[in-house]
Amino acid sequence: MFKPKRVFFELDALDYPSGKQLFDYFSKKDVELLTLKTHNRVTGIPGSTPQEAYLEGKKTLVVGVRKTLNFASCKPSAHYQLPLVTSCMGKCQYCYLNTQLGKKPYIRIYVNIKEILNKTTKLIKERQPEVTVFEGAATSDPIPVEPLTGTLAETIKYFANQSLGRFRFVTKFTDVDSLLNIKHGDHTTIRFSINSAPIIKTFEQGTPRLPARIKAAKKIDEAGYPLGFIIAPVFIYKDWEKDYHDMLKELAKAVNLDPNKPPRFEVISHRYTLRAKSTILDIFPDTKIPMKEEDRQFKYGQFGYGKYVYPNEKRKQIKGFFTKEIPELFPNASIDYII
């Protein structure tokens, strides 16, 4: 559970019942409590160096109202992003959000969930009779703030009653107990972001280790949710194949997967932009993330900007490895994509 050092409340958020409840809750806690007119001008987060600004941002919560209800596209995993939370308390060195959320990446939650879900209903109706899929973790990890908001629970209940709507989100965190007894109607897929033990230890600060994530995934599986796993970002390093094999083997041993609900896998190899590299080096000057342009291939992405990806031969190695390993350990599983 996220325990902020300071909490900002947009004044409009106090007009909503959940906003008032959160204000009362934090008023009784040992946190710095502030108000602001709009989240576009969040001042008062300390930090004179890039590292200090980043760390203080990660300790800051903003409680606000989501006023922009234009849901962004979310290819290839869904049709739309579902904006429930912004940012994440994890401190993963490679995270692409480091380049999108400013120098002080505070966590923002929204109290107008009913308005957000009303917009979701409109989008589902626009695409009927096709099924519309929404991604709830495109710009965040919603699990750490769920004990504060209950937003995921409300969203899961909403989608359980949507014959043409599906919800999915991904997490590295393990506070899932409040979701286990919800009637989800098989309409919500919960995915866990996993990686080899050395990568988690080296690059994914502030997140649970692999055994804890697998334990949480087992709970979700036993609660009957459709289950998925994102293996990302995949790095090639000495003994990488052994480490990723051990990761998959540990997962297969722990999770008794329902053969009628085979898990889905998404595999994403490491890539970076020059902007991301610059930001990462500002925040983590001693990082060991391999980011030498001469070792990579430049490739334009779907949003028009270029990334440095592994060369074709190495990406073929990654694809060949997971195409072989996943079916062997998870016979009923499907692989959505390997990129």
C-alpha positions in Angstrom: 0.0 0.0 0.0 1.2 3.4 -0.9 2.0 5.6 2.1 2.7 9.1 0.9 4.8 11.7 2.7 2.6 14.6 1.4 -0.9 14.7 -0.1 -2.3 17.5 -2.2 -6.1 17.9 -2.7 -7.5 19.7 -5.6 -10.3 21.8 -4.3 -12.8 20.3 -6.7 -12.0 16.8 -5.3 -13.6 17.8 -2.0 -16.9 18.1 -3.7 -17.0 14.3 -4.2 -17.7 11.8 -1.3 -14.5 9.8 -1.9 -12.5 13.1 -1.9 -14.0 14.1 1.5 -13.3 10.6 2.9 -9.7 10.7 1.8 -9.3 14.2 3.2 -10.6 13.0 6.6 -8.4 9.9 6.4 -5.2 11.8 5.7 -6.1 14.5 8.3 -5.6 11.8 10.9 -2.2 10.6 9.5 1.2 12.0 9.9 1.4 13.5 6.4 1.8 17.0 5.0 -1.6 18.0 3.8 -2.0 20.7 1.2 -4.7 22.0 -1.3 -4.4 23.4 -4.8 -6.7 24.8 -7.4 -5.5 22.5 -10.3 -3.1 19.6 -10.6 -1.4 21.4 -13.5 0.3 23.6 -11.0 1.6 21.3 -8.2 4.1 23.4 -6.3 5.7 22.5 -3.0 7.4 19.2 -3.8 11.0 19.7 -2.7 14.1 18.5 -4.6 17.1 20.5 -5.9 18.7 17.7 -7.8 17.2 15.3 -10.4 17.5 12.4 -7.9 15.9 14.4 -5.0 13.1 15.7 -7.2 12.3 12.2 -8.5 12.3 10.6 -5.1 10.2 13.3 -3.5 7.7 13.1 -6.4 7.4 9.3 -5.7 6.4 10.2 -2.1 3.7 12.6 -3.2 0.0 11.9 -3.8 -2.4 14.3 -5.6 -6.1 13.7 -5.1 -8.0 15.2 -8.1 -10.7 15.2 -10.6 -10.2 13.7 -14.1 -11.5 16.4 -16.3 -10.2 15.2 -19.6 -12.3 12.2 -20.6 -10.8 11.6 -24.0 -9.4 8.1 -23.6 -6.2 7.6 -25.5 -5.6 4.6 -27.8 -3.7 1.7 -26.2 -2.4 -0.6 -28.9 -1.5 -3.5 -29.0 -3.0 -4.5 -25.6 -6.4 -2.8 -25.8 -8.6 -0.4 -27.6 -8.5 2.4 -25.0 -6.6 3.5 -21.9 -8.9 3.7 -18.9 -7.5 6.5 -16.8 -7.9 5.5 -13.2 -4.5 6.5 -11.7 -1.4 8.3 -13.0 2.2 7.4 -12.1 3.5 4.7 -9.8 5.4 4.4 -6.5 7.8 1.9 -8.0 11.3 3.2 -8.9 12.1 1.0 -11.9 15.2 2.4 -13.6 14.1 1.7 -17.1 10.4 2.8 -16.8 9.2 4.8 -19.8 7.0 6.9 -17.5 10.3 8.6 -16.4 10.1 10.6 -19.6 6.4 11.4 -19.5 5.6 12.5 -16.0 8.1 15.4 -15.4 10.9 15.7 -13.0 8.7 15.1 -10.0 6.5 12.1 -11.0 3.8 12.4 -8.3 1.0 9.8 -8.1 -2.4 11.1 -9.0 -5.7 9.4 -8.2 -9.2 10.5 -9.4 -12.3 10.8 -7.3 -14.8 11.1 -10.2 -14.8 7.3 -11.0 -18.6 7.4 -11.9 -17.9 10.0 -14.6 -15.0 8.0 -16.0 -17.1 4.9 -16.2 -20.0 6.8 -17.8 -17.6 7.7 -20.6 -16.5 4.1 -20.8 -20.2 3.1 -21.4 -20.4 5.6 -24.3 -17.3 4.2 -25.9 -18.6 0.6 -25.6 -21.9 1.6 -27.2 -20.1 3.4 -30.1 -18.3 0.1 -31.0 -21.1 -2.3 -30.5 -21.6 -5.1 -31.5 -17.9 -5.5 -31.2 -16.2 -6.1 -27.8 -14.2 -3.1 -26.5 -11.2 -3.6 -24.3 -9.9 -1.1 -21.8 -6.4 -1.0 -20.2 -6.2 0.3 -16.7 -2.5 0.5 -16.2 -1.1 2.3 -19.3 0.3 5.2 -17.3 0.4 3.7 -13.8 0.3 0.7 -11.5 -3.1 1.0 -9.8 -2.7 -1.7 -7.1 -0.6 0.3 -4.5 -3.3 2.9 -4.2 -6.3 0.5 -4.4 -6.6 0.3 -0.5 -7.1 4.1 -0.5 -9.4 4.4 -3.5 -11.3 1.2 -4.1 -11.4 2.2 -7.7 -10.3 -1.1 -9.2 -13.0 -2.9 -7.2 -15.6 -0.6 -8.5 -14.3 -0.9 -12.1 -14.2 -4.7 -11.9 -17.8 -4.7 -10.7 -18.8 -2.4 -13.5 -17.3 -4.5 -16.2 -18.8 -7.7 -14.8 -22.1 -6.3 -16.1 -20.8 -5.2 -19.5 -21.5 -7.9 -22.1 -19.4 -6.0 -24.7 -16.8 -4.5 -22.4 -13.6 -6.0 -21.0 -11.1 -4.6 -18.6 -7.4 -5.5 -18.0 -4.6 -4.1 -16.0 -1.0 -5.1 -15.1 0.8 -4.8 -11.8 4.1 -5.5 -10.2 2.6 -5.2 -6.7 0.9 -7.7 -4.5 -1.9 -6.0 -2.4 -4.7 -7.9 -4.2 -6.7 -9.3 -1.3 -9.5 -6.8 -1.7 -10.2 -8.0 -5.2 -10.4 -11.7 -4.5 -14.1 -12.0 -3.6 -15.5 -9.7 -6.3 -17.9 -11.1 -8.9 -15.9 -10.3 -12.0 -17.8 -12.4 -14.6 -14.5 -13.3 -16.3 -14.5 -9.8 -17.8 -11.4 -8.5 -16.1 -8.0 -9.9 -16.8 -5.3 -9.3 -14.2 -1.8 -9.5 -15.5 1.5 -9.5 -13.5 4.7 -7.9 -14.8 7.5 -10.3 -14.1 11.2 -10.6 -14.9 14.2 -12.6 -14.0 15.3 -12.4 -10.4 18.6 -10.6 -11.3 16.7 -7.9 -13.3 14.2 -7.3 -10.6 16.9 -7.0 -8.0 19.1 -4.7 -10.1 16.6 -2.4 -11.9 13.1 -2.6 -10.2 13.6 -0.8 -6.9 10.6 -0.3 -4.6 8.7 -3.3 -6.0 8.1 -6.8 -4.6 10.5 -9.6 -5.6 9.5 -12.4 -8.0 8.2 -14.9 -5.3 5.8 -12.4 -3.9 4.4 -11.5 -7.3 3.9 -15.2 -8.1 2.2 -15.7 -4.7 -0.2 -12.8 -5.6 -0.8 -14.3 -9.1 -1.7 -17.6 -7.5 -4.4 -15.8 -5.4 -5.8 -14.1 -8.5 -5.8 -17.5 -10.3 -7.6 -19.2 -7.5 -10.2 -16.3 -7.5 -11.1 -17.3 -11.0 -9.9 -14.2 -12.8 -8.5 -14.6 -16.3 -4.7 -14.3 -15.8 -1.9 -12.9 -17.8 1.8 -12.2 -17.5 4.0 -9.5 -19.1 7.6 -10.4 -19.3 9.2 -7.1 -19.7 11.6 -5.7 -20.5 13.6 -8.7 -21.5 17.4 -8.1 -21.3 20.1 -10.1 -23.0 23.0 -10.7 -20.6 25.2 -13.5 -19.4 23.0 -16.5 -18.4 19.9 -14.7 -19.4 18.3 -17.8 -20.9 18.9 -19.8 -17.7 17.5 -17.0 -15.5 14.3 -16.6 -17.6 13.9 -20.3 -17.7 14.1 -20.4 -13.9 11.6 -17.6 -13.7 9.1 -19.5 -15.9 9.7 -22.7 -14.1 9.1 -21.1 -10.7 5.9 -19.6 -12.1 4.6 -22.9 -13.6 5.3 -24.7 -10.3 3.4 -22.2 -8.1 0.3 -21.3 -10.1 -2.2 -24.2 -10.7 -3.6 -22.7 -13.8 -7.2 -23.5 -14.8 -7.0 -25.3 -18.2 -10.3 -23.7 -19.2 -8.7 -20.2 -18.6 -5.2 -20.5 -20.1 -2.9 -17.6 -19.2 -1.9 -15.1 -21.8 1.7 -13.9 -22.2 3.1 -10.7 -23.6 6.9 -10.4 -24.1 8.6 -7.1 -24.7 12.4 -6.8 -25.3 14.2 -3.8 -23.8 14.2 -0.6 -25.9 14.9 3.0 -25.1 14.7 6.5 -26.6 17.5 9.1 -26.4 15.2 11.2 -24.3 14.6 8.3 -21.9 18.4 7.6 -21.7 19.1 11.2 -20.7 16.4 11.1 -18.0 17.5 7.8 -16.7 21.1 8.9 -16.4 20.1 12.1 -14.6 18.1 10.1 -12.0 20.3 6.9 -11.9 23.8 8.1 -12.9 25.3 4.7 -11.9 22.7 2.6 -13.7 23.8 -0.6 -15.4 21.1 -0.6 -18.0 22.8 -1.4 -21.3 22.2 1.7 -23.5 24.9 1.9 -26.1 23.6 3.0 -29.4 26.3 1.1 -31.3 24.9 -2.2 -29.8 21.3 -1.4 -30.9 19.2 -0.9 -34.0 17.2 2.3 -34.5 13.5 1.7 -35.2 10.5 4.0 -35.5 7.6 3.1 -33.3 3.9 3.4 -33.8 3.8 6.9 -32.3 6.3 8.4 -34.8 9.4 8.6 -32.7 12.4 6.3 -32.8 13.7 3.8 -30.3 16.9 1.8 -29.9 16.0 -1.9 -29.9 18.1 -5.0 -29.9 19.4 -5.9 -33.4 17.3 -8.3 -35.4 19.5 -11.3 -34.6 19.1 -10.8 -30.8 15.4 -10.2 -31.1 15.1 -13.5 -33.0 17.0 -15.1 -30.1 14.5 -13.7 -27.6 11.5 -14.7 -29.7 12.9 -18.2 -30.3 13.6 -18.7 -26.6 10.1 -17.7 -25.4 8.3 -19.4 -28.3 9.9 -22.6 -27.1 9.8 -22.2 -23.3 6.3 -20.9 -22.7 4.4 -23.7 -24.5 6.6 -26.3 -22.8 5.8 -25.1 -19.3 2.3 -23.7 -20.0 0.8 -26.1 -22.6 -2.5 -24.2 -22.8 -1.1 -20.7 -22.8 -1.3 -18.2 -25.6 1.3 -15.7 -26.5 -0.3 -12.4 -27.6 2.9 -11.0 -28.9 6.7 -11.0 -28.6 8.3 -7.7 -29.6 
